[in-house]
Amino acid sequence: MTRYRVRHLTRYSYDETVAVCHNVAHLRPRSSMESIVRSYTLRIEPATHVENRTDYFGNPIACFSIPERHQAMSLEAISEVQILPRTLPDPGQTLPWERVREGLRQRAFPDWLEATQFLFDSKLVMRGADLAAFARGSFSPGRPILEAALDLNRRIHEQIAYVPRSTDVETTAIQALELQRGVCQDLAHIFAGAVRSIGLPARYVSGYLRTRPAPGQPIRVGADESHAWVSVYLGDAGWVDLDPTNDLVVREEHVLLGWGRDYRDVAPLLGIYLGGKNQTLHVEVDVTPVETSDESLLAESHAPGF
């Protein structure tokens, strides 16, 4: 089992005074079958009251307002998360993808309702003919669904160039496919849009990825970053998480934050403010392994409350 300390710092500064702002933050990692949140703190400046809730998708969120005049705002979220081992089905033994699609229509799977909500359009991931055609390059007739999904993961990694600052947070899946470039958000949107366009559910997943420095180089503070990938529904085999940016099956180096239909459902921070004129944003994310003995991990896994 792997354990990480995650620090996510966000700073906004404004040219002019902000009179008031209202915000929703997705900064607390989500516990799941593959991850346990051991601790979490959120510090906000200027200090304010925070209301912790759960959103529609079951993700933890923090809602807060700053009613006093200010020209800067900062949030620092610090979490400690334990990543549990994942098991991957044999790709060739998963159901043919058409049977998963038909099984959802017939409500044949126990969790069909949960999966079905990730079939439809959202603001940034609209289904379309071009996305469906792209998906069919991997989802040939009768192909096992995980085998096809892994192939699509590889093709997006190879064909869609990862180019920082080539898109923005409003770029849609169709636009990114036309551009043939984007960032991790865009590659995840393309994947989700492609499989939804052929009738299969996919969740957009937000989180963190541990990055490693080049051999002989020191760890760079702030070098790690927020990340995005997808979770594909396999029918009776449940969900599998795939990272098209790196052509990876998600395992021990990914930390789950939350999931939704697209980026806007799980953006780290969304809000509105009055005044301020232009704003400057600075973000640092550090994902650091925590050294813990096997005995202490075993003891904690049986601790009350987890």
Sequence and secondary structure as in RCSB ss.txt:
>XXXX:A:sequence
MTRYRVRHLTRYSYDETVAVCHNVAHLRPRSSMESIVRSYTLRIEPATHVENRTDYFGNPIACFSIPERHQAMSL
EAISEVQILPRTLPDPGQTLPWERVREGLRQRAFPDWLEATQFLFDSKLVMRGADLAAFARGSFSPGRPILEAAL
DLNRRIHEQIAYVPRSTDVETTAIQALELQRGVCQDLAHIFAGAVRSIGLPARYVSGYLRTRPAPGQPIRVGADE
SHAWVSVYLGDAGWVDLDPTNDLVVREEHVLLGWGRDYRDVAPLLGIYLGGKNQTLHVEVDVTPVETSDESLLAE
SHAPGF
>XXXX:A:secstr
 EEEEEEEEEEEEEEEEEEEEEEEE  S    SSEEEEEEEEEEES   EEEEE TTS EEEEEEE S EEEEEE
EEEEEEEE       GGGS BHHHHHHHHHTT STTHHHHHTTSS  SS    HHHHHHHHTT  TT BHHHHHH
HHHHHHHHHSEE TTSS TT  HHHHHHHTEE HHHHHHHHHHHHHTTT  EEEEEEEE     TT    TT BE
EEEEEEEE GGG EEEEETTTTEE  TTEEEEEEESSGGGS SEEEEEEE  SEEEEEEEEEEE    HHHHHHH
HTSTT 
